[in-house]
């Protein structure tokens, strides 16, 4: 049963202040339309947005009663890539893989195929657990859609099909397809 009223509106970072509570979500979980979430203080609420959205660290979901729930990017396993960053970023982007671009490094999710490719290209790769906030996609949903090749991550992908989206998820609330 839901403790808090539903959230039907998203406020982007900088458009709000004074959150009531927060939710910590990894990269995959921050792509949603309809899902039941649990706040850091143990309260539950239903997110029921009008369309699928890519939530960013620092955004907030507005509950129907006006209270705000802040979105925090969870720490997750990533690969830290250093080396010839423009060249390496081109190869990562050529594979439509989400990538966090920083001044001295790139971050991608763990993927043994990409890690081998990057090492072969002369990149230094290291492993870390930290928030993953990749660049948004240029066309539409704010996401680039790659596939995770790691078996330890389970089978959870987002797929685009002719203007509608499917989210394969173990959650018990169905995600509508436009």
C-alpha positions, -999 to 999 in steps of 0.1 A, spaced: 0 0 0 12 35 -8 20 57 22 24 90 3 2 104 -25 13 97 -61 39 118 -79 27 129 -113 51 158 -121 88 160 -125 108 192 -117 143 195 -132 173 204 -112 173 241 -103 135 244 -107 127 235 -71 139 237 -35 132 221 -1 126 184 -7 105 165 18 125 133 13 147 116 -13 151 84 -33 184 69 -43 182 53 -78 208 38 -101 210 47 -138 185 21 -150 160 29 -122 161 66 -132 143 58 -165 106 53 -157 71 63 -162 51 43 -136 67 26 -106 64 22 -69 94 37 -51 106 38 -14 121 70 0 152 71 22 129 73 52 109 42 43 78 57 29 63 44 -4 48 63 -32 37 57 -68 54 75 -96 28 80 -124 42 104 -150 24 112 -182 53 98 -202 85 79 -197 113 102 -184 150 100 -177 154 114 -142 187 131 -134 205 135 -102 191 166 -85 156 164 -101 125 161 -79 92 143 -82 63 164 -70 37 145 -50 0 154 -55 0 173 -22 30 195 -33 58 178 -14 89 171 -33 110 139 -34 146 145 -46 163 121 -70 198 111 -60 221 90 -83 231 58 -65 266 45 -65 270 16 -89 299 -3 -105 316 17 -132 347 16 -153 369 47 -151 386 52 -185 417 74 -190 440 80 -219 433 96 -253 398 108 -242 385 122 -275 395 90 -294 382 67 -267 349 87 -264 344 84 -301 347 46 -299 324 44 -269 298 66 -286 301 46 -318 287 17 -297 258 38 -284 270 32 -249 260 56 -221 291 76 -211 298 101 -183 323 126 -197 346 145 -173 377 167 -179 402 139 -172 382 107 -175 352 89 -189 329 66 -170 309 37 -184 290 9 -168 310 -23 -165 310 -43 -197 337 -68 -203 335 -65 -241 339 -27 -240 367 -30 -214 387 -53 -237 381 -30 -267 393 1 -247 424 -17 -233 432 -27 -269 429 9 -279 455 19 -252 431 31 -225 438 27 -189 407 12 -172 400 11 -134 370 0 -114 350 21 -90 317 24 -74 302 59 -77 271 77 -91 267 72 -128 253 103 -146 261 99 -183 255 125 -210 219 125 -223 210 115 -258 208 141 -285 173 129 -298 144 128 -275 144 107 -243 177 120 -229 193 86 -231 216 67 -254 205 31 -255 233 5 -251 232 -30 -238 248 -43 -207 269 -74 -214 275 -83 -177 256 -113 -165 258 -101 -129 235 -72 -138 206 -94 -147 186 -89 -179 172 -54 -177 173 -32 -209 154 -4 -224 145 -9 -260 131 17 -285 107 4 -311 91 28 -336 82 56 -311 73 35 -281 95 21 -254 97 -12 -235 114 -15 -200 122 -50 -190 120 -48 -152 113 -71 -123 90 -46 -107 54 -56 -100 38 -25 -115 35 -26 -153 50 1 -174 26 13 -201 39 13 -237 29 44 -257 
